[in-house]
Amino acid sequence: MATGVDQAAGMSLVVFSLVLFTYYSVWVIILPFVDSDHFLHKYFLPREYSVILPGIAAVILLICIGQSTMRTAGQVICLSNSMNTNACYPLCRSLHRCHHVEESQAKKSGLML
């Protein structure tokens, strides 16, 4: 069962999403049919931004997904390489601490029997 903090965070995300969806829907669907001198236009950005802002958001989202995917793939590759061979690659040390390096350091310091 979710705690009160989790429920509050979830509800705030749902409310934020509904407000954003409503704002964008009114901006893109309804506002083009309203006269340009109507007071409603002062609450919205120019129509060009209705394409630019989601495009920028999509690019940022794709960059984050790609970065996360590449980091995970790199960790899996380094982990499989460190288990199959005794060689540790520099990339593996930066992404995931190599087991062989840790074991050899523990043996040198006398912590491992």
C-alpha positions in Angstrom: 0.0 0.0 0.0 1.3 3.4 -0.9 2.2 5.9 1.8 0.6 9.3 2.2 3.6 11.0 0.6 3.4 8.6 -2.4 -0.3 9.3 -2.8 0.2 13.0 -2.6 3.0 12.9 -5.2 0.9 10.8 -7.5 -2.1 13.0 -7.2 0.0 16.1 -7.8 1.4 14.5 -11.0 -2.1 13.6 -12.2 -3.4 17.1 -11.5 -0.4 18.7 -13.2 -0.9 16.4 -16.3 -4.6 17.3 -16.5 -3.9 21.0 -16.3 -1.2 20.8 -18.9 -3.4 18.7 -21.2 -6.3 21.1 -20.8 -4.1 24.2 -21.4 -2.5 22.7 -24.5 -5.8 21.5 -25.9 -7.4 24.9 -25.5 -4.3 26.6 -27.0 -4.1 24.3 -30.1 -7.8 23.3 -30.7 -10.0 26.2 -29.5 -7.8 29.3 -29.7 -7.4 29.4 -33.5 -11.2 29.8 -33.8 -11.4 32.7 -31.4 -10.9 36.3 -32.6 -7.4 37.6 -32.2 -8.6 40.6 -30.2 -10.4 38.4 -27.6 -9.1 38.6 -24.0 -8.3 34.9 -24.0 -5.3 35.3 -26.2 -3.3 37.2 -23.6 -3.1 34.0 -21.5 -1.4 32.0 -24.2 1.9 32.1 -26.1 1.9 32.7 -29.9 0.7 29.7 -31.9 4.2 29.0 -33.2 5.3 27.8 -29.8 2.6 25.1 -29.8 4.8 23.2 -32.2 8.3 24.3 -31.0 7.8 23.6 -27.2 6.6 20.0 -27.6 9.4 19.4 -30.2 12.0 20.6 -27.7 10.5 18.4 -25.0 10.5 15.4 -27.3 14.2 15.9 -28.1 15.1 16.2 -24.4 13.1 13.1 -23.6 14.8 11.1 -26.4 18.2 12.3 -25.2 17.4 11.2 -21.6 16.1 7.8 -22.8 19.1 7.3 -25.0 21.5 8.2 -22.3 19.8 5.9 -19.8 19.8 3.0 -22.3 23.4 3.5 -23.2 24.5 3.6 -19.6 22.6 0.4 -18.8 23.9 -1.4 -21.9 27.5 -0.3 -20.9 27.1 -1.6 -17.4 25.8 -4.9 -18.7 28.6 -5.2 -21.2 31.2 -4.4 -18.6 29.7 -6.7 -16.0 29.7 -9.6 -18.5 33.3 -8.8 -19.6 34.5 -8.7 -16.0 33.0 -12.0 -15.2 34.2 -13.8 -18.4 37.8 -12.5 -18.4 40.4 -11.2 -16.0 40.9 -8.0 -18.0 39.3 -4.8 -16.8 38.8 -2.1 -19.4 39.0 1.6 -18.5 35.5 2.2 -19.6 34.3 -0.6 -17.3 36.0 1.1 -14.3 34.2 4.3 -15.0 30.8 2.7 -15.5 30.9 -0.2 -13.1 33.6 -1.1 -10.5 35.3 -4.2 -11.7 35.2 -7.2 -9.4 38.7 -8.2 -10.1 40.2 -4.9 -9.2 38.3 -4.9 -5.9 39.4 -8.4 -5.1 43.0 -7.7 -5.9 43.0 -4.5 -3.8 41.4 -6.5 -0.9 44.1 -9.2 -1.2 46.9 -6.6 -1.1 45.5 -4.9 1.9 45.0 -8.2 3.7 41.3 -7.9 4.1 40.5 -11.0 2.1 41.4 -14.5 3.2 
